[in-house]
């Protein structure tokens, strides 16, 4: 078989494996939520991890990292992701403190645009 074809096949296989495993560094409960109820937000988080977002040591640190990423960089103007992020982060309002207000404002901007 041609070496170039083997290289392409290995790269495609590696990319597919990478997509599935990007959320593996997250807390198992958080990972289950992002792969289940909040799939669009999970895909967004997966993309951010692939771009260099560092998963935290526990669920709350990961939730804070997601919230900070939304405040700093937005959610790519996606109404679906903004809606899921709003629903997902609401139970952490007390834990996030001032950051929750910043996230809520940022998400409302996206929802207003769309």
Protein Blocks (a to p, Z undefined) as FASTA:
>chain_A
ZZklmmmmmmmmmmmmmmmmmmmmpcfklmmmmmmmmmmlmmmmmmmmmnopacdfbfkl
mmmmmmmmmmmnonohpaklmmmmmmmmmmmmmmnmmmmmmmmmmmmmmmmmZZ
